Amino acid sequence: MTHISDSRVSFIVTGPDAPNFLSKGCGIDLYSTSFEPGKVVTTRFAGLPAMLMRRSGDVYVIYFDVASAGYVLDWMLDAVDEFRA
């Protein structure tokens, strides 16, 4: 077992547009009934290795290597513009 808490950063994405927002960065079908709450998948998000968890209905947590935090934050801030009212 390896303790990884200091090597990962997580982002919580919530709301009714969360699946659409996350779909911009990965190819996981977030509307599929097979991706139910509690499910965790490894994928690539914004071109980086990531772990994506559906915590509950419209709450998702996505984990990255901590060294990627700045890049991911910039990517998310750019991508979220499309969803602002």
Secondary structure by P-SEA (a helix, b strand, c coil): cccccccbbbbbbbccaaaaaaaaccccccccccccccbbbbbbcccccbbbbbccccbbbbbccccaaaaaaaaaaaaaccccc
